[in-house]
Structures are given as structure tokens and as C-alpha cells.
Amino acid sequence: MKNEMQILIESALLRTSLKKSDLARGLGIAPSTLHGRLQTGKFTYEELEKIADIMDCTLHVAFEPKK
């Protein structure tokens, strides 16, 4: 099952002409490393900023009240 971060990043990639290998190259990591990181969904805020920059997207962060 995909985690929320993986879904968000993969959805953004679909709206661009980039592939996961392009994203990995831009981050300076191996595609297999990116695959693992997408599986866990664990990225630093700085990495998310870089991902957004590579994809020419805007990064939005939000807090929502707990139910």
C-alpha cells in the first residue's frame, strides 16, 4: 500500500514530463534509493523543497486539527 507522501510525489511527477530516474538524479541519489525512500515516505523538509524545485512545483505544508 502506498503512503501519502509517495502518492503526492508520484502524482506530481505524472503532471510533469519527469520520471523517477530524473528525480533521483536531481536529488543526487540512486533510483533504488529513491524507490526505498518513496516506500517509507521519509524525507526531510529540505529534500521536499528540492523535490518541488526539481519538478517546478510549489511545496505546501499544512496542519489539520486532529479528529
N, C-alpha and C positions, 0 to 999 in steps of 0.2 A: 504494500500500500504506500502511495506517495505521501510525503509530508507537505505541509502548506508551503514552505519555502521552495521546495522542488517544483511544485505546481506553479508558483508565481514566476520563478526564473524560466522554466520551460515555456510557459505561456508567453512571456515577454520575448523569448527567442523566436517563437513562431511568428511573432509580429514583425520581426526583423529579417534580414537576409543572412543572419549569422547562424552558425552551427555550434554545437557544444565544443567542438575542437577549436573553433575560433575564440570562444570564451576562455577556454583553458589556456590557449596561447597568450591571450591578453593578460591573464592573471599570472602568467609565468609558471604554470604548473602542468603536469602531465594530464592528458584526458582521463586516465584511470583515477588520478587523484581527484579531479573534479567530479567524476562519477560517484566516488565514495562520499565526497562532501555533500553532493546533492541527496544522496541516500539518507544521510544523517540530518541534513538541513542546518548544520552548524557552520555559520560564517560570522566573522567579526563585522562590526558596523563598517569599518574601513574597507573590508572586502566587498560588502554590499554596495558601498559607494563606488568602488572601482568597477564592479559588475554593471551598475547602472550607467557609468560613464562609457564603458565598452559598448553597451547596447544602445547608447544615445537615448537613455530613458531618465526619467525623474524618479528618485527614490523617495517614497513616502513612509513615514513611521507614525504609527498611531497607537494610542492606548484606549482600550474599551473597558467599560466597567464590568466587573465580574458579575455573573448571574447569581 
